[in-house]
């Protein structure tokens, strides 16, 4: 098992009306999103990783350390697994201040501190909240404290079960930048349960797509989202995630240029400095195709691309076309009529017109 595939999990649970049956080799770093509809098994799998679920059979090896092996009678209880767990609700101790809630987490550490308490406080931006009681915190603040408390235990693995589900959009947008900092600055692998495509696109490096207790797909985020054979490709949220670099600002027109392998796009003026990396999302519904470079159009983002795959969409009137823009995958959702009219077939070179770009920052 390589360093990039340092977690192996195999679980089988049978309950009335539901079966969890997974066998996964997962990365030992970055954010792995467990994604799927309600009831797909995301939280059950997370609980198995945490040792909160003992029913059924299973094995779990974390970076060479056996946490569970039913065949050998090995089961390390949750409190002996070096992990942190963040639930949907912050579940802070109401009678303790923020600082004392964090101290509670720190006292659970037996060995050395992988993340100092000061570092956790700084990462989550909660230094000004240390003397407050939980009932004087907003929902977003409470969840940031809960994450800091989980980090204070110096986990080798961080499990997060839809930590933003109980927050409104404003609070979600408040906390997402802090989660990005955790991803970028810490080397602790994170398993992040979500049914929100936007959260997954913004935070995840890898994705495990679950359906009815089974793994439909697992892999890198960019490659997996660009597949046409997965259920995610047949929804209104079908699209790709692209990593780009800020290369210039046009103050006259209040625009910013983002470069990536395969081309560039222009978006509304961004506050980020030159050379800052950003993610953006392009939905399949926002990509149109033309055989020649369009002139006299308001669409300014055009990329030369070749057709690599064509698949049926979720309606008989549409198809999905996967494109290769010099190494960057794109998906276009077009009508079957347009497919025939333009004689679009695999290998054909054309232009992709991007009507909208969703910045994930």
C-alpha positions as CSV (number, residue, x, y, z in Angstrom):
1,X,0.0,0.0,0.0
2,X,1.5,3.3,-1.0
3,X,1.6,6.5,1.1
4,X,-1.2,8.0,-1.2
5,X,-3.3,4.9,-0.5
6,X,-2.7,4.4,3.2
7,X,-6.2,3.6,4.4
8,X,-7.9,0.3,3.6
9,X,-11.5,-0.2,4.8
10,X,-13.7,-3.2,4.3
11,X,-17.1,-3.4,6.0
12,X,-20.2,-5.5,5.6
13,X,-23.3,-4.8,7.6
14,X,-26.8,-6.3,7.1
15,X,-29.8,-4.6,8.6
16,X,-33.5,-5.0,7.7
17,X,-33.9,-2.9,4.5
18,X,-30.3,-1.8,4.3
19,X,-26.9,-3.4,3.6
20,X,-23.5,-1.6,3.7
21,X,-20.9,-3.5,1.6
22,X,-17.7,-1.5,0.9
23,X,-14.1,-2.3,0.1
24,X,-11.9,0.8,-0.3
25,X,-8.3,1.8,-0.5
26,X,-8.3,5.5,0.4
27,X,-5.7,8.3,0.4
28,X,-3.7,9.0,3.5
29,X,-3.9,12.8,3.0
30,X,-6.2,15.4,1.7
31,X,-10.0,15.6,1.9
32,X,-12.0,12.6,0.9
33,X,-15.7,13.3,0.4
34,X,-18.3,10.6,1.1
35,X,-21.0,11.7,-1.3
36,X,-24.5,10.4,-2.1
37,X,-28.2,10.9,-1.5
38,X,-29.8,10.5,1.9
39,X,-29.7,6.8,3.0
40,X,-26.8,5.9,0.7
41,X,-24.6,4.9,3.7
42,X,-22.4,7.9,4.1
43,X,-22.8,8.3,7.9
44,X,-22.8,4.6,8.5
45,X,-19.5,4.2,6.8
46,X,-18.1,7.2,8.8
47,X,-19.3,5.5,12.0
48,X,-17.5,2.3,11.0
49,X,-14.3,4.2,10.5
50,X,-14.7,5.8,13.9
51,X,-15.4,2.4,15.6
52,X,-18.9,3.5,16.6
53,X,-20.5,0.7,14.7
54,X,-19.6,-2.9,15.7
55,X,-22.4,-4.8,14.0
56,X,-21.5,-7.0,11.0
57,X,-17.9,-7.8,9.9
58,X,-15.1,-5.6,8.8
59,X,-11.4,-4.7,8.7
60,X,-9.7,-1.3,8.9
61,X,-6.0,-0.6,8.5
62,X,-4.8,2.9,8.9
63,X,-1.3,3.6,7.7
64,X,-0.2,0.1,8.6
65,X,-1.9,0.1,12.0
66,X,-4.8,-2.4,12.3
67,X,-7.8,-0.8,14.0
68,X,-10.2,-3.6,13.2
69,X,-10.1,-7.1,11.9
70,X,-13.1,-9.3,12.6
71,X,-11.4,-12.4,11.3
72,X,-8.7,-12.0,14.0
73,X,-11.0,-10.7,16.7
74,X,-9.4,-7.3,16.7
75,X,-11.5,-4.2,17.4
76,X,-9.9,-1.0,18.7
77,X,-12.6,1.0,20.5
78,X,-13.2,4.6,19.5
79,X,-11.4,6.2,22.4
80,X,-8.2,4.2,21.4
81,X,-8.3,5.4,17.7
82,X,-6.4,8.6,17.1
83,X,-9.2,10.4,15.4
84,X,-11.4,13.5,15.8
85,X,-15.1,13.5,15.0
86,X,-17.2,16.5,14.1
87,X,-21.0,16.0,14.1
88,X,-23.8,18.0,12.4
89,X,-24.4,19.7,15.7
90,X,-21.5,21.3,17.6
91,X,-22.5,19.5,20.9
92,X,-20.4,21.8,23.0
93,X,-20.5,21.6,26.8
94,X,-23.0,24.3,27.7
95,X,-21.6,24.9,31.2
96,X,-18.0,25.4,29.9
97,X,-16.5,28.4,28.1
98,X,-15.0,28.0,24.7
99,X,-11.5,27.7,26.2
100,X,-12.6,25.0,28.6
101,X,-14.3,23.1,25.8
102,X,-11.0,23.2,24.0
103,X,-9.1,22.2,27.1
104,X,-11.4,19.1,27.4
105,X,-10.3,18.0,24.0
106,X,-6.6,18.7,24.7
107,X,-6.7,16.6,27.9
108,X,-7.6,13.5,25.8
109,X,-4.2,13.5,24.2
110,X,-1.9,10.8,25.4
111,X,1.1,11.4,23.2
112,X,2.6,14.5,21.6
113,X,0.4,17.2,20.1
114,X,0.3,17.1,16.3
115,X,-1.7,20.3,16.2
116,X,-1.1,22.8,19.0
117,X,-4.1,24.4,20.6
118,X,-2.9,27.8,19.6
119,X,-2.6,26.6,16.0
120,X,-6.1,25.2,16.1
121,X,-7.5,28.5,17.5
122,X,-5.6,30.5,14.8
123,X,-6.7,28.2,12.0
124,X,-10.4,28.5,13.0
125,X,-10.2,32.2,13.8
126,X,-11.8,31.8,17.3
127,X,-9.2,33.6,19.5
128,X,-11.7,36.4,20.3
129,X,-14.3,33.8,21.4
130,X,-12.3,31.9,24.1
131,X,-14.0,33.5,27.1
132,X,-17.6,33.2,25.7
133,X,-20.1,30.6,26.7
134,X,-21.6,28.4,23.9
135,X,-25.0,30.1,24.2
136,X,-23.4,33.4,23.1
137,X,-22.0,32.0,19.9
138,X,-23.6,31.9,16.4
139,X,-24.2,28.6,14.7
140,X,-21.1,29.1,12.6
141,X,-19.0,30.0,15.6
142,X,-20.1,27.0,17.6
143,X,-19.2,24.7,14.7
144,X,-15.7,26.3,14.4
145,X,-15.2,25.7,18.1
146,X,-16.3,22.1,17.7
147,X,-13.8,21.6,14.9
148,X,-11.0,23.2,16.9
149,X,-11.9,20.9,19.9
150,X,-11.6,17.9,17.5
151,X,-8.2,19.2,16.4
152,X,-7.1,19.7,20.0
153,X,-7.1,15.9,20.5
154,X,-4.2,15.8,17.9
155,X,-6.0,13.3,15.6
156,X,-4.3,11.4,12.9
157,X,-7.7,11.2,11.1
158,X,-10.5,13.8,11.1
159,X,-14.1,12.6,10.4
160,X,-16.7,15.3,9.6
161,X,-20.4,14.3,9.3
162,X,-22.1,17.1,7.4
163,X,-20.7,19.8,9.6
164,X,-22.5,22.6,7.7
165,X,-25.9,20.9,7.3
166,X,-27.5,22.8,10.3
167,X,-26.3,26.2,9.1
168,X,-27.9,28.7,6.8
169,X,-26.1,29.8,3.6
170,X,-24.6,32.9,5.2
171,X,-23.1,30.7,8.0
172,X,-21.9,28.1,5.5
173,X,-20.0,30.7,3.5
174,X,-18.5,32.0,6.8
175,X,-17.1,28.6,7.7
176,X,-16.0,27.3,4.3
177,X,-12.8,29.4,4.1
178,X,-11.7,27.9,7.5
179,X,-12.3,24.4,6.2
180,X,-10.2,25.2,3.2
181,X,-7.4,26.4,5.5
182,X,-7.5,23.0,7.3
183,X,-7.2,21.2,4.0
184,X,-4.3,23.4,2.8
185,X,-2.3,23.7,6.0
186,X,-2.7,20.4,7.8
187,X,-1.5,17.0,6.7
188,X,-4.3,15.2,8.6
189,X,-6.5,13.2,6.2
190,X,-10.2,14.3,6.4
191,X,-13.3,12.2,5.6
192,X,-16.1,14.6,4.9
193,X,-19.7,13.5,4.6
194,X,-21.9,15.7,2.5
195,X,-24.8,15.7,0.0
196,X,-24.0,19.2,-1.2
197,X,-22.3,19.2,-4.6
198,X,-21.0,22.7,-4.0
199,X,-19.3,21.7,-0.7
200,X,-17.7,18.7,-2.3
201,X,-16.5,20.6,-5.3
202,X,-15.0,23.3,-3.1
203,X,-13.3,21.2,-0.5
204,X,-12.6,17.6,-1.7
205,X,-9.5,16.2,-3.3
206,X,-11.0,12.8,-3.6
207,X,-14.5,11.5,-3.7
208,X,-16.3,8.2,-2.8
209,X,-19.8,8.1,-4.4
210,X,-22.2,5.8,-2.5
211,X,-25.6,4.5,-3.5
212,X,-27.7,2.0,-1.4
213,X,-24.7,1.1,0.8
214,X,-22.3,0.3,-2.0
215,X,-19.5,2.2,-3.7
216,X,-20.4,3.4,-7.2
217,X,-17.1,5.1,-7.8
218,X,-14.0,6.3,-6.0
219,X,-11.1,8.5,-7.2
220,X,-9.7,11.9,-7.6
221,X,-12.4,14.7,-7.6
222,X,-11.6,16.1,-11.1
223,X,-11.5,12.8,-12.9
224,X,-14.5,11.3,-11.1
225,X,-16.8,14.3,-11.7
226,X,-15.9,14.2,-15.4
227,X,-17.1,10.6,-15.8
228,X,-20.3,10.2,-17.8
229,X,-21.1,6.7,-16.5
230,X,-22.0,7.9,-13.0
231,X,-25.3,9.0,-11.5
232,X,-23.8,12.4,-10.8
233,X,-23.5,13.0,-14.5
234,X,-27.2,12.7,-15.0
235,X,-28.3,15.5,-12.7
236,X,-28.7,19.2,-13.0
237,X,-25.4,19.5,-11.1
238,X,-23.3,17.6,-13.7
239,X,-20.1,19.4,-14.4
240,X,-16.4,19.6,-13.7
241,X,-14.1,21.3,-11.3
242,X,-11.0,23.1,-12.6
243,X,-8.0,24.4,-10.6
244,X,-6.6,27.7,-12.0
245,X,-4.2,30.5,-11.2
246,X,-5.0,34.2,-11.1
247,X,-2.8,35.7,-13.8
248,X,-4.0,39.2,-14.3
249,X,-6.7,41.8,-13.4
250,X,-8.4,44.2,-15.8
251,X,-9.3,47.2,-13.7
252,X,-11.0,49.0,-16.6
253,X,-13.6,46.3,-17.0
254,X,-13.4,44.9,-13.5
255,X,-12.4,41.4,-14.7
256,X,-9.9,38.8,-13.6
257,X,-8.1,36.2,-15.9
258,X,-7.7,32.6,-14.6
259,X,-5.2,30.3,-16.4
260,X,-5.2,26.5,-16.3
261,X,-3.9,23.7,-18.5
262,X,-5.9,23.9,-21.6
263,X,-6.7,27.6,-21.7
264,X,-8.1,30.5,-19.6
265,X,-11.3,32.1,-18.6
266,X,-12.3,35.7,-17.6
267,X,-14.5,36.2,-14.6
268,X,-15.8,39.2,-12.6
269,X,-13.0,41.0,-10.7
270,X,-11.6,38.8,-7.9
271,X,-9.8,40.1,-4.7
272,X,-7.1,37.5,-4.8
273,X,-3.5,38.4,-5.7
274,X,-1.7,37.4,-8.8
275,X,-0.5,33.7,-8.7
276,X,-3.2,32.8,-6.2
277,X,-4.7,29.4,-6.9
278,X,-8.5,29.1,-7.2
279,X,-11.0,26.4,-8.0
280,X,-14.0,27.0,-10.3
281,X,-16.8,24.9,-11.5
282,X,-18.3,24.6,-14.9
283,X,-21.8,23.0,-15.2
284,X,-22.5,21.0,-18.3
285,X,-25.6,23.1,-18.9
286,X,-23.4,26.2,-19.2
287,X,-21.3,24.8,-22.0
288,X,-22.3,25.1,-25.7
289,X,-20.5,23.8,-28.7
290,X,-19.6,25.4,-32.0
291,X,-17.6,24.0,-35.0
292,X,-15.7,27.3,-35.5
293,X,-14.5,30.0,-33.2
294,X,-17.5,32.3,-32.7
295,X,-17.2,36.0,-33.6
296,X,-19.6,38.7,-32.6
297,X,-20.8,36.9,-29.4
298,X,-21.1,38.1,-25.8
299,X,-19.6,34.8,-24.6
300,X,-15.9,35.6,-24.1
301,X,-14.8,32.2,-22.7
302,X,-14.0,29.9,-25.6
303,X,-11.8,26.9,-25.5
304,X,-10.5,24.6,-28.3
305,X,-11.4,21.0,-27.4
306,X,-11.9,17.6,-28.8
307,X,-14.7,15.2,-28.2
308,X,-13.8,12.1,-26.2
309,X,-17.1,10.5,-25.3
310,X,-20.9,10.9,-25.8
311,X,-23.5,9.5,-23.4
312,X,-27.3,9.7,-22.9
313,X,-28.5,12.2,-20.4
314,X,-31.4,12.0,-18.0
315,X,-33.9,13.1,-20.7
316,X,-34.3,11.6,-24.2
317,X,-33.9,15.0,-25.7
318,X,-30.4,15.6,-24.4
319,X,-26.9,14.0,-24.5
320,X,-23.8,14.6,-22.5
321,X,-20.5,15.3,-24.4
322,X,-17.2,14.9,-22.7
323,X,-14.4,17.1,-24.0
324,X,-10.7,17.3,-23.7
325,X,-9.4,20.9,-23.7
326,X,-5.7,20.1,-23.9
327,X,-5.7,18.1,-20.7
328,X,-8.6,19.7,-18.9
329,X,-11.9,17.7,-19.1
330,X,-15.2,19.5,-19.7
331,X,-18.8,18.2,-20.1
332,X,-21.4,19.8,-22.3
333,X,-25.1,19.1,-22.1
334,X,-26.7,19.6,-25.5
335,X,-29.8,18.5,-27.4
336,X,-29.7,15.3,-29.5
337,X,-30.8,17.5,-32.4
338,X,-27.7,19.6,-32.0
339,X,-25.5,16.5,-31.8
340,X,-26.8,15.3,-35.2
341,X,-26.9,18.7,-36.8
342,X,-23.3,19.4,-36.0
343,X,-22.2,15.8,-36.6
344,X,-20.5,15.6,-33.3
345,X,-18.6,12.3,-32.9
346,X,-15.6,11.2,-30.8
347,X,-12.4,12.7,-32.0
348,X,-14.0,15.8,-33.5
349,X,-12.3,19.1,-32.8
350,X,-14.5,22.1,-32.0
351,X,-14.9,25.0,-29.7
352,X,-16.5,25.0,-26.2
353,X,-18.3,28.2,-25.2
354,X,-18.5,28.6,-21.4
355,X,-21.5,30.7,-20.6
356,X,-21.0,30.8,-16.8
357,X,-18.2,30.0,-14.3
358,X,-19.0,29.3,-10.7
359,X,-16.0,30.4,-8.5
360,X,-15.5,28.1,-5.5
361,X,-14.0,30.5,-3.1
